[in-house]
Amino acid sequence: MRLLFINYEFPPVGGGASFASMAMASELAKLGHHIGFLTAANGHTAGSEEGVHGIQVHRVPASRRGVHDAGMLGALSFICTAAMRLPQIMRHGDYDACHYYFGLPTGLLSRLPGPHRNKPYVISLRGSDVPGYEPALAHWHKILLPVTRRIWSGAHRVVANSDDLRKLALASAPTQAIDVIHNGINVVGSPRPARQPRDGVRILTVSRLIERKGIDTLIEAVGALRSESISLDIAGEGPWRAQLEQLARSQGIGDRVRFHGFVEHERLTCLYSQSDIFVLSSRAESCSMALLEAMGAGLAIIATRAGGTPELIEHERCGLLTRTGDPAELAAAISQLVRDPRRRATFATASLQRADEQFSWLRAARRYEAIFQDAVERSAGRRPT
């Protein structure tokens, strides 16, 4: 099949959906499909084409507020420039189907005129494109709800990346059929040997620095454990950085918290390998790529029971789950694992095994492959097999 992926973000910029869309496109390319990818230039030459992991990437100009944040203007600027380029790419590439990452804003392209209107498309819901997920977007989702429903209903299939996100989407479109395909991670190698901490236990979180990610809760939890020999590494950038740095100082742990800012993926791999515990303290989450990467790196996990996270982490088997926005409960969970290296090692082995067995990208790609095969066959008027 010839499939065109469309996402306004592509690595190294963007959040989890950026890396997830590239990984899925690359996995389908490995399965023998021709994959094109329309995205924003983001520092590359607009109008250029290049091969990335077996994917033919097409770039159009678009503005961007930050490495992790396109902003409303950035997303809309991509829609405008992509709308002009999409018909040309579709005609030249003779694509069989389109795959839109995010119902909004990217899915808006599915309603615009052009040769793509005659092709089936699949929508991947990621979180912020679902009404009720991001409070800051509630006003816009209310205005655009009829458009959202039209985009979803016109798709061959709508796919959420967690059961929790599917339930949230159904609250806005109760009759919509929605599949669930979790994000993935490709595990390489066997469990790593337990690190021998010489400067205390190292805690890592990888996240955009925004309110929804709950990094303030994590800093307060670490602040409550000043007597423990621990440090906290925070990888990621965002508008909350200054106030989080101030919070760390006010908690008396400014010297224990390291803000790394934006971290390239290669260096991020090193951070995982140098850490002992991964913490995801989100207030809302769909299917965290950072969490899956931490599982694939063989780390013990502590996470909040937010969104789809409990679908990834089995409490007391490969990690601990706590209430959202509860620094005291989070501190107690951290303290348990800090004081029990044997339990950390048990959780780490279990999380690695679960990532490998349940959340491989190949497993996810096979499911998307079946969806697209059905879409293409139905579009051609053939009876699906």
VOPAGU-2260 file (C-alpha; in pm, 1 decimal, decimal comma):
REM VOPAGU-2260
SITE   aa  ch    i         X         Y         Z
SITE  MET   A    0       0,0       0,0       0,0
SITE  ARG   A    1      94,7     363,9     -46,9
SITE  LEU   A    2       4,7     559,8     267,1
SITE  LEU   A    3      43,7     930,0     339,7
SITE  PHE   A    4      91,4    1028,0     704,8
SITE  ILE   A    5       9,4    1386,6     800,5
SITE  ASN   A    6     118,9    1549,2    1127,4
SITE  TYR   A    7     223,0    1908,8    1192,2
SITE  GLU   A    8     504,2    1774,6    1414,2
SITE  PHE   A    9     795,0    1547,7    1328,4
SITE  PRO   A   10    1102,6    1461,0    1537,6
SITE  PRO   A   11    1300,0    1614,2    1688,0
SITE  VAL   A   12    1029,4    1873,7    1761,2
SITE  GLY   A   13     694,0    1801,0    1919,9
SITE  GLY   A   14     562,3    1579,7    2194,9
SITE  GLY   A   15     489,1    1209,8    2212,9
SITE  ALA   A   16     264,7    1210,8    1905,3
SITE  SER   A   17     554,3    1338,7    1696,1
SITE  PHE   A   18     772,2    1039,0    1780,3
SITE  ALA   A   19     477,6     798,3    1774,2
SITE  SER   A   20     376,5     899,4    1422,0
SITE  MET   A   21     733,8     864,1    1294,2
SITE  ALA   A   22     773,3     526,2    1463,7
SITE  MET   A   23     447,1     395,6    1317,9
SITE  ALA   A   24     534,0     522,9     970,5
SITE  SER   A   25     877,8     364,6     991,8
SITE  GLU   A   26     735,8      32,0    1111,2
SITE  LEU   A   27     488,2      17,9     823,6
SITE  ALA   A   28     772,1      98,8     582,7
SITE  LYS   A   29     962,2    -200,7     723,1
SITE  LEU   A   30     657,0    -413,9     644,6
SITE  GLY   A   31     697,6    -322,8     278,5
SITE  HIS   A   32     457,3     -30,4     237,4
SITE  HIS   A   33     544,9     297,9      67,8
SITE  ILE   A   34     506,3     570,7     329,2
SITE  GLY   A   35     499,9     944,3     268,0
SITE  PHE   A   36     488,1    1197,7     550,3
SITE  LEU   A   37     365,0    1557,0     521,9
SITE  THR   A   38     484,9    1777,5     807,2
SITE  ALA   A   39     612,0    2124,2     897,2
SITE  ALA   A   40     961,4    2234,1     800,1
SITE  ASN   A   41    1064,3    2324,7    1158,9
SITE  GLY   A   42    1415,5    2438,8    1076,0
SITE  HIS   A   43    1447,0    2231,5     759,1
SITE  THR   A   44    1410,0    2372,9     410,6
SITE  ALA   A   45    1043,9    2418,3     324,1
SITE  GLY   A   46     944,1    2227,8      12,1
SITE  SER   A   47    1225,7    1979,6      59,5
SITE  GLU   A   48    1192,8    1603,6      46,3
SITE  GLU   A   49    1415,3    1356,6     228,5
SITE  GLY   A   50    1425,4     995,8     337,2
SITE  VAL   A   51    1402,6     934,4     712,5
SITE  HIS   A   52    1385,8     577,3     845,9
SITE  GLY   A   53    1240,9     455,3     516,1
SITE  ILE   A   54     984,7     738,4     502,6
SITE  GLN   A   55     959,3    1000,8     228,1
SITE  VAL   A   56     919,4    1323,7     425,1
SITE  HIS   A   57     761,5    1632,9     263,1
SITE  ARG   A   58     799,9    1963,3     451,5
SITE  VAL   A   59     597,7    2284,2     430,5
SITE  PRO   A   60     658,8    2616,6     608,3
SITE  ALA   A   61     490,7    2675,3     945,6
SITE  SER   A   62     559,3    2886,3    1251,9
SITE  ARG   A   63     626,1    2737,7    1594,5
SITE  ARG   A   64     623,2    2876,8    1947,5
SITE  GLY   A   65     873,4    2632,8    2094,5
SITE  VAL   A   66    1034,7    2293,4    2051,3
SITE  HIS   A   67     748,7    2122,8    2239,7
SITE  ASP   A   68     474,0    2368,1    2150,5
SITE  ALA   A   69     349,7    2470,4    1807,8
SITE  GLY   A   70      85,8    2699,4    1953,8
SITE  MET   A   71    -247,2    2778,3    1790,4
SITE  LEU   A   72     -84,8    2996,9    1525,7
SITE  GLY   A   73     173,7    2731,7    1442,2
SITE  ALA   A   74     -87,0    2459,7    1399,4
SITE  LEU   A   75    -308,1    2678,7    1179,9
SITE  SER   A   76     -13,6    2798,6     970,5
SITE  PHE   A   77      65,6    2434,1     896,7
SITE  ILE   A   78    -293,7    2369,2     787,6
SITE  CYS   A   79    -274,9    2662,6     544,9
SITE  THR   A   80      53,8    2562,9     381,9
SITE  ALA   A   81     -23,2    2189,7     389,2
SITE  ALA   A   82    -357,2    2252,4     217,0
SITE  MET   A   83    -169,8    2396,0     -81,2
SITE  ARG   A   84      88,3    2116,5     -95,0
SITE  LEU   A   85    -134,7    1816,0     -18,9
SITE  PRO   A   86    -305,0    1789,7    -363,1
SITE  GLN   A   87      32,7    1791,0    -538,1
SITE  ILE   A   88     172,3    1520,2    -309,7
SITE  MET   A   89    -138,1    1304,3    -351,0
SITE  ARG   A   90    -129,0    1324,7    -729,2
SITE  HIS   A   91     243,5    1266,5    -755,8
SITE  GLY   A   92     256,9     986,3    -498,8
SITE  ASP   A   93     -64,7     810,5    -599,8
SITE  TYR   A   94    -138,2     733,5    -233,7
SITE  ASP   A   95    -409,6     483,7    -142,9
SITE  ALA   A   96    -508,0     637,0     192,5
SITE  CYS   A   97    -423,9     913,5     439,3
SITE  HIS   A   98    -341,6     889,2     808,4
SITE  TYR   A   99    -409,0    1208,0    1004,8
SITE  TYR   A  100    -246,6    1241,2    1345,9
SITE  PHE   A  101    -479,0    1457,3    1560,2
SITE  GLY   A  102    -841,8    1502,8    1461,7
SITE  LEU   A  103    -779,8    1874,8    1516,7
SITE  PRO   A  104    -604,7    2057,8    1371,8
SITE  THR   A  105    -459,4    1808,8    1121,0
SITE  GLY   A  106    -786,3    1633,7    1042,4
SITE  LEU   A  107    -923,5    1961,4     905,1
SITE  LEU   A  108    -730,8    1881,5     587,9
SITE  SER   A  109    -959,2    1583,4     528,0
SITE  ARG   A  110   -1251,8    1821,0     467,1
SITE  LEU   A  111   -1073,8    2044,3     214,4
SITE  PRO   A  112   -1107,6    1992,7    -162,9
SITE  GLY   A  113    -846,6    1794,5    -352,6
SITE  PRO   A  114    -765,6    1442,0    -471,0
SITE  HIS   A  115    -734,1    1323,4    -110,2
SITE  ARG   A  116   -1112,4    1363,7     -71,9
SITE  ASN   A  117   -1154,7    1053,7    -290,4
SITE  LYS   A  118    -928,0     844,4     -67,7
SITE  PRO   A  119   -1013,4     681,1     265,7
SITE  TYR   A  120    -853,1     821,2     574,9
SITE  VAL   A  121    -781,7     719,1     932,3
SITE  ILE   A  122    -776,3     958,2    1229,2
SITE  SER   A  123    -545,7     893,3    1525,0
SITE  LEU   A  124    -668,2    1066,1    1841,1
SITE  ARG   A  125    -383,8    1173,7    2067,7
SITE  GLY   A  126    -535,5    1362,3    2362,1
SITE  SER   A  127    -548,0    1737,8    2312,7
SITE  ASP   A  128    -766,2    1687,1    2002,9
SITE  VAL   A  129   -1039,7    1525,4    2213,9
SITE  PRO   A  130   -1292,0    1753,4    2390,1
SITE  GLY   A  131   -1253,1    1741,7    2768,4
SITE  TYR   A  132    -887,6    1637,3    2772,1
SITE  GLU   A  133    -719,3    1978,3    2786,3
SITE  PRO   A  134    -913,0    2236,5    2995,8
SITE  ALA   A  135    -729,0    2525,2    2828,0
SITE  LEU   A  136    -882,6    2421,4    2494,0
SITE  ALA   A  137   -1239,7    2376,0    2621,3
SITE  HIS   A  138   -1366,8    2695,9    2455,8
SITE  TRP   A  139   -1229,6    2602,2    2114,3
SITE  HIS   A  140   -1353,3    2244,3    2136,7
SITE  LYS   A  141   -1703,8    2367,5    2216,4
SITE  ILE   A  142   -1705,4    2592,1    1909,2
SITE  LEU   A  143   -1552,8    2328,4    1681,6
SITE  LEU   A  144   -1747,1    2025,8    1808,4
SITE  PRO   A  145   -1963,6    1997,7    1491,4
SITE  VAL   A  146   -1645,3    2005,0    1282,3
SITE  THR   A  147   -1481,2    1744,0    1505,0
SITE  ARG   A  148   -1779,0    1511,4    1468,4
SITE  ARG   A  149   -1779,2    1560,4    1090,4
SITE  ILE   A  150   -1408,6    1476,5    1066,9
SITE  TRP   A  151   -1449,1    1164,6    1280,6
SITE  SER   A  152   -1763,5    1040,4    1104,6
SITE  GLY   A  153   -1600,0    1076,8     763,3
SITE  ALA   A  154   -1302,4     860,2     859,1
SITE  HIS   A  155   -1276,4     496,5     764,8
SITE  ARG   A  156   -1165,5     437,3    1123,8
SITE  VAL   A  157   -1094,4     653,2    1426,6
SITE  VAL   A  158    -823,0     518,5    1656,5
SITE  ALA   A  159    -753,6     630,6    2013,7
SITE  ASN   A  160    -424,7     546,9    2183,0
SITE  SER   A  161    -587,7     429,9    2506,8
SITE  ASP   A  162    -919,5     295,1    2633,1
SITE  ASP   A  163    -949,9     599,2    2857,5
SITE  LEU   A  164    -914,7     839,1    2562,6
SITE  ARG   A  165   -1171,7     637,2    2369,0
SITE  LYS   A  166   -1423,1     678,3    2653,5
SITE  LEU   A  167   -1357,3    1050,6    2664,7
SITE  ALA   A  168   -1408,9    1080,9    2288,6
SITE  LEU   A  169   -1736,0     888,4    2307,2
SITE  ALA   A  170   -1870,2    1149,1    2549,1
SITE  SER   A  171   -1868,0    1394,4    2255,6
SITE  ALA   A  172   -1968,7    1145,7    1984,1
SITE  PRO   A  173   -2156,3     854,2    2145,1
SITE  THR   A  174   -2231,2     673,6    1818,8
SITE  GLN   A  175   -1879,8     697,7    1676,7
SITE  ALA   A  176   -1692,9     368,9    1632,1
SITE  ILE   A  177   -1347,0     408,2    1787,1
SITE  ASP   A  178   -1068,2     151,1    1797,9
SITE  VAL   A  179    -784,2     146,1    2050,6
SITE  ILE   A  180    -421,1      92,7    1953,1
SITE  HIS   A  181    -165,7     184,2    2216,7
SITE  ASN   A  182     166,7     348,8    2140,1
SITE  GLY   A  183     465,7     116,9    2126,7
SITE  ILE   A  184     831,3      78,4    2206,7
SITE  ASN   A  185    1093,1    -142,2    2049,5
SITE  VAL   A  186    1294,0    -310,9    2323,8
SITE  VAL   A  187    1652,5    -393,8    2232,4
SITE  GLY   A  188    1863,6    -629,5    2441,0
SITE  SER   A  189    1817,3    -785,5    2782,6
SITE  PRO   A  190    1755,4    -624,1    3122,0
SITE  ARG   A  191    2042,8    -396,5    3218,2
SITE  PRO   A  192    2235,1    -462,0    3539,1
SITE  ALA   A  193    2113,1    -263,9    3837,5
SITE  ARG   A  194    2299,4      65,5    3868,5
SITE  GLN   A  195    2505,1      99,8    4184,5
SITE  PRO   A  196    2415,7     450,1    4308,5
SITE  ARG   A  197    2716,7     632,6    4448,7
SITE  ASP   A  198    2553,3     972,1    4474,2
SITE  GLY   A  199    2209,4     850,5    4580,5
SITE  VAL   A  200    1907,6     730,7    4385,3
SITE  ARG   A  201    1842,2     919,0    4061,0
SITE  ILE   A  202    1482,7     994,5    3965,4
SITE  LEU   A  203    1398,3    1091,5    3608,6
SITE  THR   A  204    1096,0    1247,8    3444,3
SITE  VAL   A  205    1065,6    1335,5    3074,7
SITE  SER   A  206     790,6    1581,3    2997,1
SITE  ARG   A  207     680,4    1908,6    2850,6
SITE  LEU   A  208     684,6    2166,0    3129,8
SITE  ILE   A  209     315,5    2252,6    3133,6
SITE  GLU   A  210      51,5    2245,4    3405,5
SITE  ARG   A  211    -111,0    1920,9    3284,3
SITE  LYS   A  212     209,8    1722,0    3336,2
SITE  GLY   A  213     206,9    1777,0    3713,7
SITE  ILE   A  214     581,7    1837,5    3755,3
SITE  ASP   A  215     498,6    2066,4    4048,8
SITE  THR   A  216     353,7    1765,1    4231,6
SITE  LEU   A  217     675,9    1571,5    4171,6
SITE  ILE   A  218     898,1    1855,6    4293,9
SITE  GLU   A  219     687,0    1891,5    4609,2
SITE  ALA   A  220     712,5    1515,4    4667,2
SITE  VAL   A  221    1091,8    1524,7    4634,3
SITE  GLY   A  222    1095,6    1828,1    4862,6
SITE  ALA   A  223     920,0    1622,9    5129,3
SITE  LEU   A  224    1204,1    1368,0    5110,5
SITE  ARG   A  225    1496,2    1600,7    5182,4
SITE  SER   A  226    1639,2    1348,8    5427,9
SITE  GLU   A  227    1663,2    1084,1    5152,4
SITE  SER   A  228    1969,4    1059,5    4927,9
SITE  ILE   A  229    1792,3    1132,2    4599,4
SITE  SER   A  230    1814,9    1366,0    4302,2
SITE  LEU   A  231    1569,4    1457,7    4028,1
SITE  ASP   A  232    1644,8    1498,8    3656,1
SITE  ILE   A  233    1382,1    1681,7    3448,8
SITE  ALA   A  234    1416,0    1651,4    3070,4
SITE  GLY   A  235    1191,0    1877,8    2869,9
SITE  GLU   A  236    1106,7    2238,6    2799,9
SITE  GLY   A  237     798,1    2452,6    2834,9
SITE  PRO   A  238     636,1    2768,5    2970,7
SITE  TRP   A  239     631,8    2642,5    3329,8
SITE  ARG   A  240    1009,6    2608,4    3358,8
SITE  ALA   A  241    1077,7    2931,7    3549,0
SITE  GLN   A  242     810,6    2871,6    3811,2
SITE  LEU   A  243     915,5    2507,1    3852,0
SITE  GLU   A  244    1274,7    2616,0    3909,7
SITE  GLN   A  245    1147,8    2863,2    4169,0
SITE  LEU   A  246     938,1    2590,3    4331,3
SITE  ALA   A  247    1244,5    2364,8    4362,0
SITE  ARG   A  248    1436,1    2645,6    4533,7
SITE  SER   A  249    1146,9    2720,3    4767,8
SITE  GLN   A  250    1133,0    2351,3    4861,4
SITE  GLY   A  251    1501,5    2363,7    4954,9
SITE  ILE   A  252    1603,8    2118,3    4681,1
SITE  GLY   A  253    1733,9    2354,8    4414,2
SITE  ASP   A  254    2070,1    2177,2    4425,8
SITE  ARG   A  255    1908,7    1835,0    4379,6
SITE  VAL   A  256    1689,6    1913,4    4080,3
SITE  ARG   A  257    1853,4    1935,3    3738,5
SITE  PHE   A  258    1657,4    2098,8    3455,5
SITE  HIS   A  259    1806,7    1965,4    3132,4
SITE  GLY   A  260    1575,9    2152,2    2894,3
SITE  PHE   A  261    1515,4    1999,0    2553,6
SITE  VAL   A  262    1718,1    1677,6    2521,3
SITE  GLU   A  263    1802,1    1512,1    2189,7
SITE  HIS   A  264    1686,7    1151,3    2172,8
SITE  GLU   A  265    2038,4    1004,9    2175,4
SITE  ARG   A  266    2125,7    1191,1    2495,7
SITE  LEU   A  267    1788,2    1102,4    2642,6
SITE  THR   A  268    1879,8     734,5    2608,8
SITE  CYS   A  269    2180,9     804,4    2831,0
SITE  LEU   A  270    1960,1     972,4    3091,0
SITE  TYR   A  271    1738,4     663,7    3106,3
SITE  SER   A  272    2042,2     438,7    3152,6
SITE  GLN   A  273    2179,1     657,1    3432,9
SITE  SER   A  274    1854,2     664,7    3629,5
SITE  ASP   A  275    1699,0     434,3    3887,8
SITE  ILE   A  276    1331,7     537,5    3896,7
SITE  PHE   A  277    1110,0     700,3    3633,3
SITE  VAL   A  278     820,3     914,1    3755,4
SITE  LEU   A  279     525,7    1034,7    3547,9
SITE  SER   A  280     316,5    1272,0    3760,1
SITE  SER   A  281      62,2    1385,9    3497,8
SITE  ARG   A  282    -282,5    1517,1    3582,3
SITE  ALA   A  283    -407,8    1395,3    3242,2
SITE  GLU   A  284    -242,9    1152,9    3001,3
SITE  SER   A  285    -345,8     944,4    2702,4
SITE  CYS   A  286     -61,2     699,3    2632,1
SITE  SER   A  287     275,1     841,1    2736,0
SITE  MET   A  288     564,6     775,6    2498,9
SITE  ALA   A  289     811,4     876,1    2771,0
SITE  LEU   A  290     661,5     617,5    3004,9
SITE  LEU   A  291     691,3     344,4    2741,5
SITE  GLU   A  292    1051,8     445,5    2673,7
SITE  ALA   A  293    1126,9     420,3    3045,7
SITE  MET   A  294     969,8      73,8    3054,3
SITE  GLY   A  295    1175,6     -26,4    2751,3
SITE  ALA   A  296    1487,8     103,3    2926,5
SITE  GLY   A  297    1420,2    -126,5    3221,5
SITE  LEU   A  298    1335,0     133,0    3486,1
SITE  ALA   A  299    1113,8      93,8    3788,9
SITE  ILE   A  300     807,2     313,1    3735,1
SITE  ILE   A  301     600,5     539,8    3956,9
SITE  ALA   A  302     306,1     711,5    3785,8
SITE  THR   A  303     -24,4     874,6    3860,8
SITE  ARG   A  304    -353,6     707,3    3776,4
SITE  ALA   A  305    -415,2     955,0    3496,2
SITE  GLY   A  306    -593,3     865,9    3173,6
SITE  GLY   A  307    -445,9     563,5    2998,3
SITE  THR   A  308    -146,9     520,1    3230,0
SITE  PRO   A  309    -303,4     231,4    3430,4
SITE  GLU   A  310    -338,0      47,0    3097,2
SITE  LEU   A  311      41,5      47,3    3068,6
SITE  ILE   A  312     150,2      -3,0    3430,0
SITE  GLU   A  313      30,7    -288,5    3649,8
SITE  HIS   A  314      31,2    -158,4    4005,7
SITE  GLU   A  315     266,9    -350,2    4233,5
SITE  ARG   A  316     397,3    -559,3    3941,5
SITE  CYS   A  317     611,6    -325,7    3732,0
SITE  GLY   A  318     562,5      -8,3    3930,0
SITE  LEU   A  319     346,2     192,3    4165,8
SITE  LEU   A  320      42,1     406,0    4084,0
SITE  THR   A  321     -64,1     704,9    4293,7
SITE  ARG   A  322    -345,6     960,3    4295,4
SITE  THR   A  323    -304,0    1263,6    4073,0
SITE  GLY   A  324    -205,7    1589,1    4242,9
SITE  ASP   A  325    -112,0    1421,5    4572,1
SITE  PRO   A  326     249,8    1505,0    4668,7
SITE  ALA   A  327     228,8    1309,9    4995,4
SITE  GLU   A  328     121,3     985,2    4828,6
SITE  LEU   A  329     378,0    1031,7    4555,0
SITE  ALA   A  330     649,9    1095,8    4815,0
SITE  ALA   A  331     553,9     777,6    4999,7
SITE  ALA   A  332     581,8     573,6    4676,9
SITE  ILE   A  333     921,4     724,5    4596,0
SITE  SER   A  334    1043,2     655,7    4948,7
SITE  GLN   A  335     938,8     289,9    4921,7
SITE  LEU   A  336    1148,9     232,8    4611,6
SITE  VAL   A  337    1441,6     444,8    4728,2
SITE  ARG   A  338    1475,3     227,8    5037,5
SITE  ASP   A  339    1423,3    -105,7    4860,6
SITE  PRO   A  340    1670,0    -163,7    4571,7
SITE  ARG   A  341    1557,1    -525,3    4535,9
SITE  ARG   A  342    1201,4    -412,5    4472,0
SITE  ARG   A  343    1325,6    -155,8    4220,9
SITE  ALA   A  344    1508,5    -429,8    4033,4
SITE  THR   A  345    1199,4    -654,4    4034,4
SITE  PHE   A  346     981,2    -373,5    3897,9
SITE  ALA   A  347    1242,2    -284,9    3635,2
SITE  THR   A  348    1257,2    -639,8    3500,7
SITE  ALA   A  349     878,3    -665,5    3494,8
SITE  SER   A  350     831,1    -332,0    3317,0
SITE  LEU   A  351    1084,4    -429,5    3050,4
SITE  GLN   A  352     911,3    -762,6    2994,8
SITE  ARG   A  353     568,0    -599,4    2972,3
SITE  ALA   A  354     692,6    -342,5    2721,1
SITE  ASP   A  355     841,0    -616,3    2504,8
SITE  GLU   A  356     540,7    -849,0    2517,1
SITE  GLN   A  357     249,0    -604,3    2507,5
SITE  PHE   A  358     361,2    -278,7    2348,3
SITE  SER   A  359     595,8    -342,6    2056,6
SITE  TRP   A  360     566,1    -111,6    1755,1
SITE  LEU   A  361     539,6    -416,3    1530,0
SITE  ARG   A  362     232,1    -530,3    1719,2
SITE  ALA   A  363      74,3    -184,8    1678,0
SITE  ALA   A  364     178,0    -160,8    1311,9
SITE  ARG   A  365      14,3    -493,2    1227,0
SITE  ARG   A  366    -315,7    -361,8    1360,7
SITE  TYR   A  367    -290,0     -37,3    1164,2
SITE  GLU   A  368    -189,8    -237,0     856,7
SITE  ALA   A  369    -512,5    -437,5     880,6
SITE  ILE   A  370    -716,7    -117,5     914,8
SITE  PHE   A  371    -559,4      39,8     607,7
SITE  GLN   A  372    -589,6    -280,5     407,1
SITE  ASP   A  373    -960,6    -287,4     482,8
SITE  ALA   A  374    -991,4      81,8     392,6
SITE  VAL   A  375    -814,7      41,0      58,3
SITE  GLU   A  376   -1010,6    -270,1     -37,7
SITE  ARG   A  377   -1343,7    -111,8      45,8
SITE  SER   A  378   -1247,6     203,8    -142,1
SITE  ALA   A  379   -1164,8      -4,2    -448,0
SITE  GLY   A  380   -1499,8    -178,6    -428,1
SITE  ARG   A  381   -1351,6    -512,9    -339,0
SITE  ARG   A  382   -1487,5    -728,6     -63,1
SITE  PRO   A  383   -1249,2    -726,9     232,5
SITE  THR   A  384   -1082,0   -1055,6     312,2
